[in-house]
Amino acid sequence: MRTQTGNVILRSKVWYIRFYSRDGKRVMRRLCDKDKTHHSRTCAPLKALVDGVMREVNSENGVASASTDVTVGEFWTTTYLPWAEANLRASTVQGYKKTWGIYLKDTLQSWKLREYKTPHGSRLLSILTEERKLGSATLSHTRSVASGIFSHALNLGLIEANPWHEVVNLARVKRSTPTKHYTLEQAEDTINALVSRVDAQAVFALAFFLGLRPSEIAGLKWSDIDFDGGAVHIRRAVVRGVVGDTKTQEAVASLPLTAPVRIPLELWCKKWGGPHDGWVFPNQKNGPLNIESFCRNLIIPLCAKANVKWKGLYSARRGCGTHLTALTGNLLAARAVLRHKSMLTTAGHYDKANEMAGLAGLKLVEAKSLTLSRLGRQVG
């Protein structure tokens, strides 16, 4: 078969690409909705989607790529990023874009895919370690994104091996900074600092007292809040205005509407006239709230004004897990509320709670030991 470029078609405000399969049948595949970004056949974002799909189709059909000199930057823009946006969660794509822009773009974009080798990747990680002082978690994520790009190119037949598969960081990695979390006292100080904005109090309360992720808070609708039944139903997630599924299937759940959360939510609901539907935290256009902007533009200034240190909503979520583990002495309690897919995730982020539980346990052992010693002396 020859190399195909595809035929772009608009039907019912949806863009499609039409091409021929390997057995000669005509196929039509959905690209995206027509919107302000993908407004015409000649606009760059739509062309990027088309190029990515047709590169994959030509590879599947056994047709060599029209260009064997494609650079990593071109492949990222025309193929990998459009594929990620179509197949991965919005928060994942946002993380990939951030990592590409900050740590990978300047070094990788001019390299031809076929010329990039394992030593180049190892050298990049060493530079990021020694010169930019990145921690192990950031380095691991950067390596994962880079490897994902070349793995996709490998599966499309553009390269013969993934050079990042054997990449090793030869520099000494600094010890990662421990993750932050709120104590109960710090959480109460933060709630008090936000007293002028009940919506901000509700956002923080959902993160600290119920352990919701920022995307899950942004995804709440009034129909998810059952005041009569006393429950908050987590059904979706919103990342920077993009509505999607929750991070994992386990994240879909119903949690009890405890008093520290119920009070600000009821006040916020009353302020809106008692709505039964719509976003709990809408933006100015009645769409879902951008939580990052909300924290940056409102919550952080209010905390600064009250001289209260802001640690972020994820620190509030970690505070929830830490507090639960410390009170119950059981990581299962934290996992159930935070809805982690794996117990390893819960254990990895709440070592402070485990440390406190361990110290408390040693005190119990000490008390038991002293009791037995006294009994022994009495018997003797």
Protein Blocks (a to p, Z undefined) as FASTA:
>chain_A
ZZdebjaddeehiacdddddfkopacdddfbdcdfklmbfkbmklmmmmmmmmmmmmmmn
opacfblkbcfklmmmmmmmmmmmmmmcfklmmmmmmmmmmmmmmmmmmpcfklpcfklm
mmmmmmmmmmnopafklmmmmmmmmmmmmmmmmmnopafbdfklmgccfbdcdddddddd
ddfklmmmmmmmmmmpmklmmmmmmmmmnopafklmmmpcfklpcfknopacdfbdceeh
iacddfblklpccddddfklmmmmmmmmmmnoopabdjfbdcfkopacdfklmmmmmmmm
mmmmnopacebjklmmmmmmmmmmmmnopaklmmmmnopabfklmmmmmmmmmmmmmmmm
mmmmmmmmmmmmmmmmmmZZ
